[in-house]
Amino acid sequence: MQSENHNYTMSTTKKIQSALISVFSKDGLEPIVRKLHEQNVTLYSTGGTEDFIKNLGIPVVPVEDITSFPEILGGRVKTLHPKIFGGILNRQDNESDVQQMKEFDIPQIDLVIVDLYPFEKTVASGASEQDIIEKIDIGGISLIRAGAKNFKDTVIVASVNEYSLLLDIITEQNGSTTLENRRLFASKAFHVSSHYDGAIFNYFNTDETIYKESIANGQVLRYGENPHQKGFFFGDFDAMFKKVHGKELSYNNLLDVDAAVNLIAEFKTDGPTFAILKHNNACGLASRKTISEAYLAALACDPTSAFGGVLISNTKIDLETAQEINKLFCEVVIAPAYDDEAITVLQEKKNRIILVQNEVELPARQVRTCLNGLLIQDRNNITDNKEHLKTVTITEPTAQEIEDLIFASKICKNTKSNTIVFAKNGTLISSGTGQTSRVDALIQAVDKAKAFGFDLNGASMASDAFFPFPDCVELAKKAGITAVIQPGGSIKDELSINYCNENNLAMVFTGTRHFKH
């Protein structure tokens, strides 16, 4: 069998004697071309890349000289020819392949450097469909797959991101590559091709029951949720944030940052608002006339939980606020901007992570693992506002209570279910989070408010889901709550409404449940 002739080891080295170079972007290409020329490598090329090499004063053989066939169809067909793909795909230890290479006068191609038309960038630019279709690469993707498939004999470089690696290898190894080198390049090439095909599929796909996702940017974290677990982050963190200072973010830091970003987005158009989070839940949040006042009010909500937390502001952090923050041990500080003096103060703690948040649209869908697959849902983009409120009680909420009800509802939406949130005068008073019953969540919120000396008289209450029984409004009334916001929708809504009417409580329905698991 022919496979018996395939006797390769990881130490197998091959000298690069010929290279096909055909790229859309010429950035970073010159040093490689010059090094290959220095090592007496024969260069083949097409179109603009051929002109680029000629302009460097380096000899290059046009692909047409091999194929005896010109580019056709406006450049759609350039390299798609048996003499090109034969040169890439031939098995050098296969006698039949060797004979056919001689019979058809096919030149050996040891190295392929190719990139792909910028399909994703073209889609993102809002270009016309015709322009988008023209950016679906045919020749390039075929060259990548051919070179990667035949990695035992061929080196494939499919991205500018691998140029420095190639240059280092051919410089240090005098133009030779090992099987290990070639297999690594093949792996990276298949990553490029699969990501590219995924992007094209997602552009055309209208079937929501088919899911394909490819994220090119990944990083290894120190560990996962716990030290014995491996952890990775896949995404473009640098697009969302500019990291000004501090240690590397951990798995848990990233989860808290995600929760913080989602929470503060609810207050994007509000006045100065500051939130403090711990284990993905808000332990302090307040809106005030100045961001310094908002921070101090948020900290007062639960100064114990704030220790080691993640802090986020919806506006620039000034020097006064930074000086107050600096008195607290916190893991991460996030804001859309900082005064220079504020940065200087916050950098006094060497491990404190300081992030500048950029304006970036978050994914429209949320994905999580479930059983042996994935659960996918639309992002919860509904934020309760005055237009959503339906007063269902005789007593109507005051203007201040309406403000507090909406304020509390925004926090409630971003807190683990079951949850109850108490708010008063633009301040989170307390919350019950992640409880197995709504009554337990309410009792937890009441106890926490008392523990930190807050007066619940005149406060407002938000619930992430409806009340199946009147027990929650009964407990709320006893604690001093005067207004309630909830989605409604229970077949026993009237029980809670009747209790509120009998006890002068105002209650509004929103019609939208905000479970968060």
Salt bridges, closest charged atoms under 4 A:
GLU30 OE2 - ARG34 NE 2.83
GLU38 OE2 - LYS35 NZ 3.13
GLU50 OE2 - LYS54 NZ 3.00
ASP93 OD1 - HIS6 NE2 3.50
ASP97 OD2 - ARG91 NE 2.71
GLU120 OE1 - HIS195 NE2 2.96
GLU134 OE2 - ARG76 NH2 2.30
ASP153 OD1 - LYS14 NZ 3.30
GLU162 OE1 - LYS188 NZ 3.74
GLU208 OE2 - ARG365 NH2 2.97
GLU248 OE2 - LYS243 NZ 3.50
GLU266 OE2 - LYS413 NZ 2.83
ASP270 OD2 - LYS410 NZ 3.05
ASP302 OD2 - LYS448 NZ 2.87
GLU324 OE1 - LYS327 NZ 3.28
GLU331 OE1 - LYS247 NZ 3.15
ASP339 OD1 - LYS316 NZ 3.53
GLU359 OE1 - LYS268 NZ 3.17
ASP378 OD1 - ARG365 NE 3.68
ASP384 OD2 - HIS514 NE2 3.33
GLU403 OE2 - LYS386 NZ 3.09
ASP464 OD1 - ARG438 NH1 2.18
